[in-house]
Amino acid sequence: MKNLILVCFAFLVSLSVNAQTFNPFYASIVENTSQTNLLNDLTTYESFGVKNVGSNRLTDAENWITSRYQSLGYTDIVLQPFSYSAGTSNNIIITKTGSVYPNTYLIIDGHYDTINGSGTNDNGSGTVLIMELARLLKNIDTEYSIKFIHFSGEEDGLVGSNYYVNNTVIPQDLDIRLVLNIDEVGGLAGTNNDTIICERDQSSPASNNTASNTFTNNLATLIELYSTLNTEISYAYASDYMPFENNGEIITGLFEKNETPYAHTANDILANMDVPYLYQVTKGALGAALEFSMAYETLSLSEETNLNNFISISPNPSENIIKISFSKPLDEAIDFKLINLSGKTVYETKLTEQTQSIAIDVLDAAQYLGVFKINNKRFIKKLIVK
């Protein structure tokens, strides 16, 4: 929960959908979002009671969250312990590895601790949203890796997220594409909940502000493409994205428009929320996650065989020049990029001719992946440079 009151300083912007376009493949995944899952998970989350650091109730919630990811088939699940005056707790970190950029991460985060009450909105709403995204993304191929992170100690001053940045992000020099923070998105019962706030970075350091603005505008566009919600742009503050922002990472976030008056009280309960609103927020967030992680359709065995016959790279191994050839003329341009084994793009272009030569004499001798983007699908060939 944000400890400050959201003042009227909200930036209303006119957003077009030119930055992103509706993707039927993404929409087919979004339509599998389950309002029943969200309701059931909120009910379970609320049943644990006040989940403050140092309590068995928070440990119960931690075990429940961890078990959920295990049941979904995730295997890279890390409990990161940290201690402070309130006690010892764990950040829960789940990693889904991307196929093209395995060492670059989209982080989707929210806190699961509460204070003074069950915190069903603050932040049970963010907790169950993230778990529903993880369910729907589990078997979807993505270019970028995704980390689903449930932070603890947020209510005591962003303790868990600060610990993660200082003890994981900085020492590992973690390559982060974007941090998408989800905090209090459950809506307020009895009000017209038709708008979600998308939050951008406007604080120091300023070096990441432009990129945050771009991602946040895109987030708003994607929310409107894949949900029924309207969007407003405001500024990021007082939640778990701030330690990342202070480290120069690119951040954005979601926060409810009609801010609940019940946060940090015993009345932050399911009865005071709007579950259909959370359902729409989840759908929009999922559409954004698919776009930001660059999700794509998996090739069938026959499609892979056909593309292998359709596309050739020669010579391979190569020294100075490669020739990319297609077995028939192209109907439309194909995006192509070369990725090194560290997951960095070293070359990219659009292929428009049936045969095209590319100079690679500036590349180090190593193995690379040639990635062809064809509609919503990816075809990958290995290339050796001598």
JOLIN-V572111 format. One record per backbone hydrogen bond with DSSP energy under -0.5 kcal/mol. NH is the residue of the N-H (numbers start at 1). CO is the residue of the C=O. Records with the same first field share a line. If there is no record, write none. Layout:
# JOLIN-V572111
NH: CO, CO
This chain:
# JOLIN-V572111
3: 1
7: 5
10: 8
11: 233
12: 10
13: 11
15: 13
24: 22
27: 23
28: 24
29: 25, 26
30: 26
31: 27
32: 29
33: 30
35: 33
38: 34
39: 35
40: 36
41: 37
42: 38
43: 39
44: 40
45: 41
46: 42
47: 43
48: 44, 45
49: 46
51: 49, 117
52: 50
55: 52
59: 55
60: 56
61: 57
62: 58
63: 59
64: 60
65: 61
66: 62
67: 63
68: 64
69: 65
70: 66
71: 67
72: 68
73: 69, 70
74: 69
77: 75
78: 93
80: 78, 91
81: 79
82: 89
84: 87
87: 84
89: 82
91: 80
92: 150
93: 78, 91
94: 92, 148
95: 76
96: 146
99: 142
100: 143
101: 143
104: 101
105: 175
106: 145
107: 105, 178
108: 106, 147
109: 107, 180
110: 149
112: 151
113: 151
114: 51
120: 268
123: 121
124: 119
125: 121
126: 121
127: 123
128: 124
129: 125
130: 126
131: 127
132: 128
133: 129
134: 130
135: 131
136: 132
137: 133
138: 134
140: 137
141: 139, 296
143: 293, 294
144: 293
145: 101, 104
146: 96
147: 106
148: 94, 146
149: 108, 147
150: 92
151: 110, 149
156: 153
157: 154
158: 154
159: 153
160: 152
162: 158
163: 159
164: 160
165: 161
166: 162
167: 163
168: 164
169: 164
170: 165
172: 168
173: 169, 170
174: 169
175: 103
176: 174
177: 105, 175
178: 105
179: 250
180: 107, 178
181: 179, 252
182: 109
183: 181, 254
189: 187, 272
191: 188
193: 191
194: 192
196: 230
197: 255
198: 232
199: 253
200: 234
208: 205
209: 206
210: 206
212: 208
213: 209
214: 210
215: 211
216: 212
217: 213
218: 214
219: 215
220: 216
221: 217
222: 218
223: 219
224: 220
225: 221
226: 222
227: 223
230: 194
232: 196
233: 11
234: 198
236: 200
242: 239
245: 241
246: 242
247: 243, 244
248: 245
249: 244
252: 179
253: 199
254: 181
255: 197
256: 184
257: 195
259: 257
265: 262
268: 265
269: 267
272: 269
273: 270
274: 186
278: 274
279: 275
280: 276
281: 277
282: 278
283: 279
284: 280
285: 281
286: 282
287: 283
288: 284
289: 285
290: 286
291: 287
292: 288
293: 289
294: 291
295: 290
296: 141
297: 376
304: 300
305: 301
306: 302
307: 303
308: 304
309: 305
310: 306
311: 307
312: 325
314: 323
317: 384
318: 384
322: 358
323: 314
324: 322, 356
325: 312, 323
326: 354
327: 310
334: 351
335: 373
336: 349
337: 371
338: 347
339: 369
340: 344
341: 367
343: 340
346: 338, 344
347: 338
349: 336
351: 334
352: 350
356: 324
358: 322
360: 320
361: 320
363: 360
366: 385
368: 383
369: 339
370: 368, 381
371: 337, 369
372: 370, 379
373: 335, 371
374: 372, 377
375: 373
377: 374
378: 297
379: 372
381: 370
383: 368
385: 366, 383
386: 318, 384
